[in-house]
Amino acid sequence: MDAKLNQYRMEPGGWQQLGAVPDKDGVNFALFSAHAERVELCLFDDSGSIETARIELPEYTNEVWHGYIPGLKPGALYGYRVHGAYDPASGHRFNANKLLIDPYARELVGDVTWSKAHFGYDLEADDKDLSFNEADSAAGMPKCRIIDPKAYDWKADRGPNIPWSRTIFYETHVKGFTQLHPAVPEDLRGTFEGLGHKAIVDYLKSIGITSVELLPIHVFPDDSHLTEKGLRNFWGYNSLGFFAPATRYYGPRGMDGLRDMVRALHDGGIEVILDVVYNHTAEGNELGPTLSLKGIDNFSYYRTLPDDHRYYINDTGTGNTVNTSHPRVLQMVTDSLRYWVEDMHIDGFRFDLGTILGREPEGFDQRGGFFDAVSQDPVLSKVKLVGEPWDIGPGGYQVGGFPPGWAEWNDKYRDTVRDYWKDTDATAPDFAARLLGSGDIYDQRGRRPWASVNFISAHDGFTLNDLVSYNEKHNEANGEDNKDGHSDNRSDNYGVEGPTNDAAINAVRDQQKRNLLATLLLSHGTPMLLAGDEFGRSQMGNNNGYCQDNEISWVHWENLPGSAEELRDFVRQLTALRAAQPLLRRESWRDGMIVTWLNPGGGEQTEEQWQDGGGTTLGVHLSREDLKHVDGVWSDTLILFNPHGGPVPFTLPDSPSGTWGRALTTAAIAQTGTSPAVETVFELPARSLTLLHPA
């Protein structure tokens, strides 16, 4: 070991702030472990390959091991070895032969280079995880880097603070969105800096996006079962650290490039929302590797079976479940969230399998510790919070079950709208509810229409183009015999599976894309657009691209079909209409809006007509008295929907101005632009939506 580093003395330090915290004189280290017997801090040289010092943390206060090294500077690399009982039956899996990542590490150097040494047990033993593996894992482990978060000059950066009623989410991926973009310099493609490039920011602004929602950027490994097949973890839903960014997205400026990206998007008036995974980690089940929490205090950090602590509760479907019922684990999650808001200027979060965070020992609880902690937090309660309201555990489907202040991904919206535009019988009543913000779900406890995050497609599933181009998933490239991914896609290829030169089929597909996009952006609630859907991006039928870090998942920007730019212009008109017209983005259930559902005969929809399974052609008249004297704003609008394969004559109600003018149609004729007055009996084209306003 380096003699100079061995000269560092260890002082007691403090326990109050967890992690490696530098000050002007040295670095304080603090690690929570309720069941460890001792903790060693390991220091490494700049390459991370040589362990130069191993020093015990001298103090143990309130279940926190801590110590302070005078003279140590930011930039130093470290990890932990934690000693304690290896007793899987009691939930303890300590193994000091394993170098462990600090849960509070702000940056990791290097990747996991998989070997048998990463496992706390002997992979060749009969009882496997009951055995003990003495192999040292340090050579194949990333090292934690001490950083000084105050070193970056944010200048006058402030988040745009977009009102919920004006928010349009755009779900995208740092690498996938920029890797093939011709305007992004090659050395910035696939990086944070690439996503912050002026060409990207200008493009997002041009299509009316207010908030980018990034797939996980917390550090994550490439799973061993993927690397063995020559694949990689592309999506990133397998966190290894909750404070450290994924260095795979670093550009020339490293972590500062991430901050540059946030600042550039903010300068463009665009919020940055992170998709975060606090429900599980990359350590898997009892047969998974020992990388961090499992070796620090397995029994505290993870939920184990009450009657056999050797095994994990697997409500996530990934092998383990983070135990946010433990106060220190809950603190880790909320400390992480605050770090990303305060130090990295993030504007909000989408919580993967968010119901896990609301789980207590007795099950999901809307008043669980995590929800209570966030709702009263002076920092976190002010940012956008979006839950994925389901997991695979008992009572895990909780759409509408999150507390006030939260928005939720609404898969009922996705499924209903997909079914409706396939002209599925008996979808009209549910379609009506989804279009108007799902008040049957969210109009309670003062929640607003924006609580429903509406989407047609997301990273998980078919893209919009593939939704109208494939009847079946085509995931063969994933190496799982096409058994992975959803089979219930509610899709239609309209006659040919995949790409075709048949002009008639392509015309139907293009029109259905317009129908789905128009419905999304004219619905009340918060719309979420999947990156590339605005011009018809395809994944060639792969609906589970989690392991496809290649041209299957990357967004293609060149050599697009001829209809791509027309579709993009159509989206621009939709987002502009939504921004300009409050009738199309309801903020409150109690805004005085009058909603009248109409049948094609011109009258109000009757109960009998609602119950007619084949009666899916509908109209809705929206009206607000308080908007009548606001310049440029509609006080009335009429939206007509016809999912049938043939035209339907629709008798229009009286217009406040005497006539109705067409603002938009999804039909192939005159797709956009205000037209002269339309006839009282309006021929509603097959498979089309028409938006009207008083002419």
C-alpha positions in Angstrom: 0.0 0.0 0.0 1.0 3.6 -0.6 2.9 4.8 2.5 1.6 8.3 2.2 -2.0 7.2 2.2 -1.3 4.9 5.1 -0.2 8.0 7.1 -3.8 9.3 7.1 -5.2 9.2 10.6 -8.8 8.5 11.3 -10.7 10.7 13.6 -14.2 10.0 15.1 -16.0 12.4 12.7 -19.8 12.7 12.7 -22.8 10.4 12.1 -25.5 12.9 11.1 -24.8 13.2 7.3 -24.4 9.8 5.5 -22.0 9.3 2.7 -18.5 10.7 2.0 -18.8 14.4 2.7 -15.8 16.7 2.1 -15.0 19.9 3.8 -12.0 22.2 3.5 -9.9 20.1 5.8 -10.8 16.5 5.0 -13.6 14.0 4.4 -16.2 12.5 6.8 -17.5 9.0 6.1 -20.7 7.7 7.5 -22.5 4.4 6.7 -25.7 3.0 8.2 -25.6 -0.7 9.2 -27.6 -1.9 12.2 -26.2 -5.4 12.2 -22.5 -5.0 11.2 -19.7 -5.9 13.6 -17.2 -3.5 12.1 -16.7 -1.5 8.9 -13.5 -0.9 6.9 -13.0 2.0 4.6 -10.8 1.0 1.6 -9.0 3.7 -0.4 -7.7 3.2 -3.9 -5.2 4.8 -6.3 -6.4 7.0 -9.1 -6.8 4.0 -11.4 -9.0 2.2 -8.9 -7.0 -0.9 -9.4 -4.8 -0.8 -6.3 -6.1 -0.7 -2.7 -3.8 1.7 -1.0 -5.3 1.8 2.5 -7.8 -0.1 4.7 -8.9 1.7 7.8 -11.6 0.9 10.3 -14.3 3.4 10.9 -13.7 4.0 14.6 -17.1 5.1 15.9 -20.7 3.6 15.9 -23.5 6.0 16.8 -27.2 5.4 16.4 -26.5 2.5 14.0 -24.2 4.6 11.9 -20.5 3.8 11.5 -18.4 6.9 11.0 -15.0 8.5 10.8 -13.1 11.5 9.5 -9.8 11.6 7.6 -8.1 15.0 7.7 -6.3 15.9 4.5 -8.3 13.7 2.2 -9.5 15.6 -0.9 -12.4 15.3 -3.4 -11.4 13.0 -6.2 -10.2 10.1 -3.9 -11.6 6.6 -4.7 -13.0 4.4 -2.0 -15.3 1.5 -1.1 -16.3 -0.5 2.0 -15.8 -3.9 3.5 -18.4 -4.7 6.1 -17.9 -7.4 8.7 -20.7 -9.4 10.4 -22.5 -12.7 10.5 -23.0 -14.7 7.4 -26.3 -16.2 8.4 -28.8 -16.2 5.4 -31.5 -18.0 7.5 -31.5 -14.9 9.7 -31.3 -12.5 6.8 -27.6 -11.6 7.3 -25.2 -11.9 4.3 -22.1 -10.1 5.5 -18.9 -11.0 3.6 -15.9 -8.7 4.0 -14.3 -10.3 1.0 -16.7 -8.2 -1.1 -15.9 -4.6 -1.9 -19.1 -2.7 -1.5 -20.4 0.5 -3.1 -21.4 3.3 -0.7 -25.2 3.8 -1.1 -24.6 7.5 -0.9 -21.7 7.6 -3.5 -22.0 10.6 -5.8 -20.0 9.1 -8.6 -18.7 5.6 -9.5 -15.5 4.9 -11.5 -15.4 1.8 -13.6 -18.0 -0.9 -14.3 -18.9 -4.2 -12.8 -16.7 -6.8 -14.5 -18.6 -10.0 -13.7 -17.0 -13.0 -12.1 -17.7 -15.6 -9.4 -16.1 -13.3 -6.9 -19.1 -11.0 -6.9 -21.3 -13.6 -5.2 -21.2 -14.0 -1.4 -21.7 -17.7 -1.8 -19.9 -20.5 -3.7 -21.7 -20.9 -7.1 -20.6 -24.5 -7.2 -21.9 -25.5 -3.8 -25.0 -27.7 -3.4 -26.8 -25.3 -1.1 -25.4 -22.3 -3.0 -26.4 -19.2 -0.9 -25.9 -21.1 2.4 -22.2 -21.5 1.4 -19.5 -18.8 1.8 -17.3 -17.4 -0.9 -13.9 -16.1 0.2 -12.9 -14.7 -3.3 -12.2 -11.0 -3.3 -14.4 -8.9 -5.6 -12.5 -5.6 -5.5 -10.8 -6.0 -8.9 -14.1 -6.3 -10.7 -16.0 -3.6 -8.8 -16.6 0.1 -9.5 -15.0 2.5 -7.0 -16.8 5.4 -5.3 -15.4 8.8 -6.0 -15.6 11.7 -3.5 -16.9 14.8 -5.2 -17.5 18.4 -4.3 -21.0 19.2 -5.5 -20.4 22.9 -4.9 -17.7 23.0 -7.6 -20.2 23.6 -10.4 -21.4 27.2 -11.2 -25.1 27.0 -12.0 -25.1 30.7 -12.7 -28.8 31.9 -12.5 -30.3 28.5 -13.4 -33.9 28.0 -12.3 -36.4 25.4 -13.3 -39.3 26.5 -15.6 -41.9 25.4 -13.1 -44.5 24.5 -15.8 -48.0 24.5 -14.4 -49.5 21.0 -14.4 -52.3 22.0 -16.7 -49.8 23.1 -19.4 -47.4 20.1 -19.0 -46.7 17.8 -21.9 -44.3 15.0 -21.0 -41.9 13.5 -23.6 -40.5 10.2 -22.5 -37.1 9.6 -24.0 -33.6 8.1 -23.4 -30.4 10.0 -23.2 -28.5 7.8 -25.6 -31.3 6.5 -27.7 -32.5 10.0 -28.6 -29.1 11.4 -29.5 -27.0 8.6 -30.8 -28.1 9.0 -34.5 -29.0 12.7 -34.5 -27.1 14.3 -37.4 -26.9 17.8 -35.8 -25.3 16.5 -32.6 -21.5 16.3 -32.8 -20.2 12.8 -32.9 -18.3 13.0 -29.6 -21.5 14.2 -27.9 -23.9 11.6 -29.3 -25.3 9.3 -26.6 -24.3 11.7 -23.8 -25.9 14.1 -21.4 -24.2 16.9 -23.3 -25.7 15.6 -26.5 -29.2 15.8 -25.1 -28.5 19.4 -24.0 -27.3 20.4 -27.5 -29.0 23.4 -29.0 -30.4 21.3 -31.9 -32.1 19.0 -29.5 -33.5 21.7 -27.2 -34.8 23.7 -30.2 -36.4 20.6 -31.6 -38.2 19.8 -28.3 -39.5 23.4 -28.1 -40.6 23.3 -31.8 -43.0 20.4 -31.1 -44.4 21.9 -28.0 -42.8 19.8 -25.3 -42.6 21.2 -21.8 -41.0 18.4 -19.8 -38.6 15.6 -20.9 -38.9 12.4 -18.9 -35.7 10.5 -19.0 -35.4 6.8 -18.6 -33.2 6.0 -15.6 -29.9 7.8 -15.4 -28.9 6.4 -11.9 -25.9 4.2 -12.3 -26.7 0.6 -13.3 -24.7 -2.4 -14.4 -25.1 -4.5 -17.5 -26.7 -7.7 -16.1 -24.5 -10.8 -16.4 -27.2 -12.8 -18.3 -27.2 -10.0 -20.9 -23.5 -9.7 -21.4 -23.3 -13.4 -21.9 -25.6 -13.0 -24.9 -23.7 -9.9 -26.2 -26.5 -7.6 -25.1 -26.7 -4.6 -22.7 -29.1 -3.1 -20.2 -30.4 -0.3 -22.4 -33.4 1.0 -20.3 -31.5 1.1 -17.0 -34.2 -0.2 -14.6 -31.6 -1.9 -12.3 -30.1 0.7 -10.1 -26.8 0.2 -8.4 -26.6 3.6 -6.7 -29.3 6.2 -6.1 -27.0 9.3 -6.0 -24.5 8.5 -8.8 -25.3 9.2 -12.5 -24.6 6.6 -15.1 -21.2 7.4 -16.4 -22.0 5.6 -19.7 -23.8 8.9 -20.6 -20.8 11.1 -19.8 -19.4 13.2 -22.5 -16.2 15.3 -22.5 -17.3 17.2 -19.4 -18.2 14.3 -17.3 -20.6 15.0 -14.5 -20.6 18.7 -15.4 -22.1 17.6 -18.8 -25.2 16.4 -16.9 -25.5 19.7 -15.2 -24.9 21.5 -18.5 -27.8 19.4 -20.0 -30.2 20.4 -17.2 -29.3 24.1 -17.5 -29.6 24.0 -21.3 -33.1 22.5 -21.1 -34.1 25.0 -18.5 -32.9 27.8 -20.6 -35.2 26.5 -23.3 -38.1 26.5 -20.9 -38.1 22.7 -20.6 -38.3 20.7 -17.3 -36.2 17.6 -16.6 -38.1 14.7 -15.0 -36.2 11.6 -14.0 -37.6 8.0 -14.1 -36.2 6.6 -10.8 -36.0 3.0 -9.5 -36.1 2.9 -5.7 -38.2 -0.3 -5.6 -35.3 -2.7 -6.1 -31.6 -2.9 -6.8 -29.2 -4.8 -9.1 -28.4 -7.3 -6.3 -31.3 -9.7 -7.2 -32.6 -12.4 -4.9 -30.7 -14.8 -2.6 -28.7 -16.1 -5.6 -27.8 -12.5 -6.8 -24.5 -10.8 -6.4 -23.2 -8.8 -3.3 -22.5 -5.3 -4.6 -23.7 -2.9 -2.0 -26.8 -3.0 0.3 -26.8 -6.8 0.5 -23.4 -6.8 2.1 -23.9 -3.6 4.2 -27.0 -4.8 6.0 -29.2 -7.1 4.0 -31.8 -7.5 6.7 -32.4 -3.8 7.0 -32.3 -2.7 3.4 -34.5 -5.5 1.9 -37.8 -7.0 2.6 -37.4 -10.7 3.5 -40.1 -13.4 4.1 -41.3 -13.1 7.6 -41.1 -16.8 8.3 -37.8 -17.4 6.4 -35.4 -14.5 6.1 -33.2 -16.4 3.7 -35.6 -15.4 0.9 -36.8 -12.1 -0.3 -40.2 -10.7 -0.8 -40.4 -10.2 -4.6 -43.2 -7.8 -5.2 -41.1 -6.1 -7.9 -40.6 -9.3 -10.0 -36.8 -8.6 -10.0 -35.7 -10.7 -7.1 -35.7 -8.1 -4.2 -37.7 -5.3 -2.8 -36.2 -2.3 -1.1 -37.5 -2.0 2.5 -38.7 1.6 2.7 -40.5 0.7 6.0 -37.1 1.0 7.7 -36.5 4.6 8.7 -32.8 4.6 7.5 -33.8 3.1 4.1 -36.6 5.7 3.8 -34.0 8.4 4.6 -31.7 7.1 1.9 -34.5 7.4 -0.7 -35.6 10.9 0.4 -32.0 12.1 0.7 -31.4 10.9 -2.8 -34.4 12.7 -4.2 -33.5 15.9 -2.4 -29.9 15.6 -3.8 -31.2 15.4 -7.4 -33.5 18.4 -6.8 -31.1 20.6 -4.8 -27.7 19.7 -6.3 -28.7 18.7 -9.8 -31.7 21.0 -10.3 -34.1 18.2 -11.4 -37.8 19.2 -11.7 -39.6 16.0 -10.8 -39.6 12.2 -10.8 -41.5 9.3 -12.2 -41.4 6.4 -9.8 -41.0 3.0 -11.4 -43.3 0.5 -9.7 -44.2 3.3 -7.4 -46.6 1.2 -5.3 -43.6 -0.5 -3.8 -42.7 2.7 -2.0 -46.2 2.8 -0.5 -45.9 -0.7 0.9 -45.8 -1.4 4.6 -45.6 -4.9 6.1 -49.4 -5.1 5.9 -49.5 -4.0 2.3 -50.0 -0.9 0.2 -50.9 2.1 2.3 -51.8 5.6 0.9 -50.6 6.9 4.2 -47.4 4.9 4.3 -44.2 6.3 5.5 -42.8 7.2 2.1 -45.9 9.1 1.0 -46.1 11.0 4.3 -42.4 11.8 4.2 -42.6 13.3 0.7 -45.9 15.1 1.2 -44.5 17.2 4.1 -41.0 17.6 2.7 -40.4 21.3 2.0 -38.3 20.4 -1.1 -40.0 17.3 -2.5 -43.5 18.3 -2.1 -42.9 21.2 -4.6 -41.7 19.1 -7.5 -43.6 17.0 -10.0 -44.3 13.5 -8.6 -45.6 10.8 -10.9 -46.2 7.2 -9.8 -46.3 4.0 -11.8 -49.2 2.7 -9.8 -48.7 -1.0 -10.0 -46.4 -3.9 -9.0 -46.8 -7.7 -9.1 -47.4 -8.1 -5.3 -50.8 -8.6 -3.5 -53.0 -5.5 -4.1 -50.4 -4.1 -6.3 -52.7 -2.4 -8.9 -53.4 1.0 -7.4 -54.4 3.3 -10.3 -56.2 6.1 -8.5 -54.9 5.0 -5.2 -52.0 7.4 -4.7 -52.4 10.3 -2.3 -53.2 14.0 -3.2 -50.3 15.8 -4.8 -49.3 12.9 -7.0 -50.0 12.2 -10.7 -50.1 8.6 -12.0 -49.5 6.7 -15.2 -53.0 5.8 -16.3 -52.9 2.5 -18.2 -56.7 2.4 -18.3 -56.4 5.4 -20.6 -53.9 3.6 -22.8 -55.9 0.4 -23.1 -59.3 2.1 -23.6 -58.1 4.5 -26.3 -56.3 1.7 -28.2 -59.5 -0.4 -28.1 -61.7 2.5 -29.1 -59.8 3.3 -32.3 -59.9 -0.4 -33.2 -63.7 0.1 -33.0 -64.0 -2.5 -30.2 -67.6 -2.8 -29.1 -68.8 -1.3 -25.8 -65.8 1.0 -25.4 -67.7 4.3 -25.7 -68.6 4.8 -22.0 -65.0 4.2 -20.8 -63.6 6.2 -23.7 -65.7 9.2 -22.6 -64.4 9.0 -19.1 -60.8 8.7 -20.2 -61.1 11.6 -22.6 -62.3 14.0 -19.8 -59.5 13.2 -17.4 -60.8 10.0 -15.8 -62.8 11.8 -13.2 -64.3 8.5 -12.1 -60.8 7.7 -10.8 -59.2 11.1 -9.9 -62.0 13.4 -8.8 -61.5 12.8 -5.1 -59.7 14.4 -2.2 -59.1 17.6 -4.2 -57.0 15.8 -6.9 -57.1 17.5 -10.3 -57.5 16.3 -13.9 -53.8 16.5 -14.3 -53.3 13.6 -11.9 -54.1 11.3 -14.9 -50.9 11.0 -17.0 -52.4 9.9 -20.3 -50.4 7.9 -22.8 -50.8 5.8 -25.9 -47.3 4.3 -25.9 -44.3 4.3 -23.6 -40.8 2.7 -23.6 -42.4 -0.6 -22.5 -44.5 -1.8 -25.4 -45.1 -1.0 -29.0 -44.2 2.5 -30.4 -47.2 4.3 -32.0 -46.1 3.2 -35.5 -45.8 -0.4 -34.5 -49.1 -0.3 -32.7 -50.7 0.2 -36.1 -48.3 -2.0 -38.0 -48.0 -5.3 -36.1 -50.5 -7.8 -34.7 -47.8 -9.7 -32.8 -44.6 -8.8 -30.9 -41.3 -9.5 -32.6 -38.7 -9.8 -29.8 -36.5 -12.5 -31.3 -33.4 -10.3 -31.0 -33.8 -10.3 -27.2 -32.7 -14.0 -27.1 -35.7 -15.2 -25.2 -37.5 -17.0 -28.0 -40.0 -14.1 -28.3 -41.5 -15.1 -24.9 -40.7 -11.8 -23.2 -42.7 -8.6 -23.5 -46.5 -8.0 -23.5 -48.7 -10.2 -25.6 -51.8 -8.0 -25.0 -50.9 -5.1 -27.2 -54.4 -4.2 -28.5 -52.7 -3.5 -31.9 -53.7 -4.0 -35.5 -51.6 -4.3 -38.7 -54.5 -3.5 -41.0 -53.7 -6.3 -43.4 -50.0 -6.8 -43.5 -47.6 -7.6 -40.7 -44.9 -4.9 -40.6 -43.8 -2.5 -43.3 -45.6 -2.6 -46.6 -45.7 -0.7 -49.9 -49.5 -1.0 -50.0 -50.6 2.6 -50.2 -54.1 1.9 -48.9 -52.8 0.1 -45.8 -50.3 2.9 -45.2 -53.0 5.5 -45.5 -55.1 3.8 -42.8 -52.1 3.4 -40.6 -51.2 7.1 -40.9 -54.7 8.1 -40.2 -54.9 5.9 -37.1 -51.6 7.5 -35.9 -53.3 10.9 -36.2 -56.4 9.7 -34.4 -54.4 8.4 -31.5 -52.2 11.5 -31.2 -55.1 13.8 -31.5 -57.0 12.0 -28.8 -54.0 12.1 -26.5 -53.4 15.8 -26.9 -57.1 16.8 -26.8 -57.8 14.8 -23.7 -58.0 16.3 -20.3 -55.2 15.2 -18.0 -51.4 15.3 -18.6 -50.4 13.9 -22.0 -47.2 11.9 -22.3 -45.7 11.4 -25.8 -43.1 8.7 -26.5 -40.0 10.1 -28.2 -40.3 9.6 -32.0 -44.0 8.9 -32.0 -44.5 12.4 -33.4 -43.0 11.2 -36.7 -43.7 7.4 -36.6 -40.6 5.8 -35.1 -40.5 2.0 -35.3 -38.7 -0.7 -33.4 -39.6 -3.2 -36.1 -42.2 -4.9 -33.8 -40.0 -5.3 -30.8 -42.1 -4.3 -27.8 -39.5 -4.9 -25.1 -36.3 -3.2 -26.2 -34.8 -3.2 -22.7 -31.6 -4.9 -23.9 -31.3 -3.4 -27.3 -28.7 -0.7 -27.1 -28.5 -0.5 -30.9 -30.5 0.7 -33.9 -33.6 -1.2 -32.8 -34.1 1.2 -29.9 -32.2 4.3 -31.0 -34.3 7.1 -32.6 -33.7 7.4 -36.3 -33.7 10.9 -37.7 -32.8 10.4 -41.4 -34.3 8.4 -44.3 -37.8 8.6 -42.7 -41.0 7.8 -44.7 -42.6 10.6 -46.5 -45.4 10.9 -44.0 -43.1 11.6 -41.1 -42.9 15.4 -41.5 -46.6 15.7 -42.1 -47.2 13.8 -38.8 -44.7 16.0 -37.0 -46.5 19.1 -38.3 -49.8 17.6 -37.1 -48.4 17.2 -33.6 -47.1 20.8 -33.7 -50.6 22.0 -34.4 -52.1 19.8 -31.7 -49.7 21.1 -29.0 -50.2 24.7 -30.1 -54.0 24.3 -29.9 -53.7 22.7 -26.5 -51.5 25.6 -25.2 -53.9 28.2 -26.6 -57.2 26.8 -25.6 -58.1 26.1 -21.9 -61.1 24.1 -23.0 -58.6 21.4 -24.2 -56.5 21.2 -21.0 -58.9 21.3 -18.0 -57.2 22.4 -14.8 -60.1 21.8 -12.3 -63.1 19.7 -12.0 -64.9 22.7 -10.7 -64.2 25.2 -13.5 -67.8 25.5 -14.6 -67.3 23.5 -17.7 -70.5 22.1 -19.2 -70.0 18.7 -20.9 -72.6 17.4 -23.3 -72.2 14.1 -25.1 -73.9 13.8 -28.4 -75.0 11.0 -30.7 -74.8 11.2 -34.5 -78.5 12.0 -34.7 -77.8 15.4 -33.1 -79.3 14.8 -29.7 -77.8 14.1 -26.3 -76.5 10.6 -25.8 -79.0 8.6 -23.9 -78.4 5.8 -21.5 -79.7 3.3 -24.0 -77.2 4.6 -26.6 -74.4 4.4 -24.0 -75.3 0.7 -23.5 -75.3 0.0 -27.3 -72.1 -1.9 -27.8 -71.8 -0.9 -31.4 -72.6 2.7 -30.9 -69.0 4.0 -30.8 -69.4 7.2 -32.9 -69.6 10.1 -30.5 -69.4 13.8 -30.1 -68.7 15.9 -27.1 -69.6 19.6 -26.7 -67.5 21.5 -24.2 -68.5 25.0 -23.0 -67.3 27.5 -20.4 -69.2 30.7 -19.8 -66.2 32.4 -18.1 -64.2 32.2 -21.4 -66.7 34.0 -23.6 -65.0 37.4 -23.5 -61.4 36.3 -23.5 -59.7 37.2 -26.7 -58.5 34.4 -28.9 -59.9 31.7 -26.6 -62.8 29.4 -27.4 -65.7 29.3 -25.0 -67.2 26.3 -26.9 -65.7 23.4 -28.8 -67.1 20.3 -30.4 -65.0 17.1 -30.9 -66.4 14.3 -33.1 -65.1 10.7 -33.1 -65.8 8.0 -35.6 -63.8 4.8 -35.2 -65.8 2.9 -37.8 -64.5 1.8 -41.2 -67.0 3.9 -43.0 -68.3 7.5 -42.9 -71.1 8.5 -40.5 -73.4 11.6 -41.0 -73.4 13.6 -37.8 -76.1 16.3 -37.1 -74.3 19.1 -35.3 -75.9 21.0 -32.4 -76.5 24.7 -32.6 -73.3 26.8 -32.5 -73.2 29.9 -30.3 -72.1 31.9 -33.3 -74.6 30.2 -35.7 -72.0 28.0 -37.5 -69.2 25.6 -36.7 -65.7 25.9 -38.3 -63.3 23.1 -38.5 -60.0 23.6 -36.6 -58.6 20.2 -37.3 -59.4 16.8 -38.7 -57.4 13.5 -38.8 -58.9 12.5 -42.1 -56.6 12.4 -45.1 -58.4 15.5 -46.6 -57.5 18.9 -45.2 -55.7 17.5 -42.1 -55.0 20.9 -40.5 -56.1 24.5 -40.6 -59.3 26.3 -39.9 -61.9 25.8 -42.7 -65.0 27.7 -43.6 -68.2 26.8 -41.9 -69.2 23.1 -42.1 -72.7 21.8 -42.9 -75.2 21.2 -40.2 -75.3 17.5 -41.1 -71.6 16.8 -41.2 -70.2 13.8 -43.0 -67.7 12.4 -40.5 -65.1 10.5 -42.4 -64.2 6.9 -41.6 -61.8 6.4 -38.8 -61.5 10.1 -38.0 -61.6 12.8 -35.4 -62.8 16.3 -36.1 -62.3 19.3 -33.9 -64.8 22.2 -34.4 -65.2 25.6 -32.9 -67.7 28.5 -33.4 -66.8 30.1 -36.7 
